[in-house]
């Protein structure tokens, strides 16, 4: 290519995130838009267009082919393409084919992200999908808090099982299933005729609670050890709840060993010396074991589940059952 050949120009593919409010673009994006010789967008309903035009950016609604775009850059011109939600795969594939021929002098091609997803941005997608499912799915549109309650319990147990199994892929999936229960219930709650609330109210409540219960992080308190953190948590929780008994708020529907350990923990933390009730039968023996485990820093429910899994493996070995993939029956 001789020195007198015209400069091939520059193509800027500008991408944006639909999870960020339109018009909130990066400074490099605004610089590229203002310096461009032409700004093109194939989607006339693109959410960014009103904000670009309000800022004085002339945007032409056009969907050029790869060759047409290369020709538009002739003479050193810069063309910015505001990408649609699909990312313009046909255009980029066409440009790649042109470059692959070796017969076309290609412009400089730059991919410029104009807005980025913040951590947690995909949660907005989940809320949007849940909203549509609630409105359009014959099954989901009829669900109630009461009808979904059993699924919340099931999903929580499946999450625990994934943690115990150490399966990272399963853990990710089960966390998603638990998250779905939260979003589903919050969506149903929006429809309550007298006391509605939304997922934003749920998130706002837990954010306020976490900030209030972590004065050593968000306030002027100090905490150097996990024990001091727990003390802050219990003190602020007591102030919030204003309970008359340390047993208030303990769910009686949880597994028996977990319930016994929680009661023992509350009594011990409150400095109450309450002798364990004496009686005949395995229930009182289990209560004593649970209290002893809790005082030693062992979760009796987790310990029993681990022992039960070992027993399950022994039964399967006795049956001659081969281990499942990734399972150790040794």
CORJOZI-V500248 format. One record per residue. NEAR is the number of other C-alpha atoms within 8 Angstrom. Layout:
# CORJOZI-V500248
near->NEAR
near->NEAR
This chain:
# CORJOZI-V500248
near->3
near->4
near->4
near->4
near->6
near->7
near->7
near->14
near->12
near->13
near->14
near->13
near->12
near->13
near->13
near->11
near->9
near->7
near->9
near->9
near->6
near->9
near->7
near->7
near->10
near->8
near->6
near->7
near->12
near->9
near->8
near->10
near->10
near->7
near->7
near->11
near->7
near->10
near->14
near->13
near->15
near->10
near->8
near->7
near->5
near->8
near->6
near->8
near->10
near->7
near->9
near->12
near->10
near->7
near->6
near->6
near->10
near->8
near->11
near->8
near->9
near->8
near->7
near->8
near->8
near->11
near->10
near->8
near->11
near->11
near->7
near->8
near->15
near->11
near->8
near->10
near->12
near->13
near->15
near->14
near->11
near->11
near->13
near->11
near->7
near->6
near->7
near->9
near->7
near->6
near->10
near->9
near->8
near->11
near->10
near->8
near->8
near->13
near->11
near->6
near->7
near->7
near->6
near->7
near->7
near->8
near->10
near->8
near->8
near->8
near->8
near->9
near->9
near->12
near->11
near->8
near->8
near->5
near->5
near->6
near->9
near->8
near->7
near->9
near->9
near->9
near->9
near->8
near->8
near->11
near->9
near->9
near->10
near->10
near->7
near->7
near->9
near->6
near->6
near->8
near->10
near->6
near->9
near->8
near->8
near->5
near->7
near->9
near->8
near->7
near->8
near->10
near->8
near->8
near->11
near->9
near->8
near->9
near->12
near->8
near->8
near->13
near->10
near->6
near->6
near->7
near->8
near->8
near->6
near->8
near->12
near->8
near->8
near->12
near->9
near->8
near->9
near->12
near->8
near->8
near->10
near->8
near->12
near->9
near->10
near->12
near->13
near->11
near->10
near->9
near->7
near->9
near->5
near->4
near->5
near->9
near->11
near->10
near->9
near->7
near->8
near->10
near->8
near->8
near->8
near->8
near->8
near->8
near->8
near->8
near->10
near->9
near->10
near->12
near->12
near->10
near->9
near->8
near->7
near->7
near->7
near->7
near->8
near->6
near->6
near->7
near->6
near->9
near->12
near->8
near->8
near->11
near->10
near->8
near->8
near->10
near->9
near->9
near->7
near->6
near->6
near->6
near->7
near->5
near->5
near->8
near->7
near->7
near->4
near->8
near->6
near->5
near->4
near->7
near->7
near->6
near->11
near->12
near->12
near->11
near->14
near->9
near->10
near->11
near->11
near->10
near->12
near->9
near->7
near->7
near->6
near->7
near->6
near->5
near->4
near->6
near->5
near->5
near->5
near->6
near->6
near->6
near->7
near->11
near->8
near->9
near->11
near->9
near->9
near->13
near->12
near->8
near->12
near->13
near->9
near->6
near->6
near->8
near->10
near->13
near->9
near->7
near->9
near->8
near->8
near->8
near->8
near->8
near->8
near->8
near->8
near->8
near->10
near->9
near->8
near->10
near->10
near->7
near->6
near->6
near->7
near->6
near->8
near->5
near->4
near->5
near->6
near->5
near->7
near->3
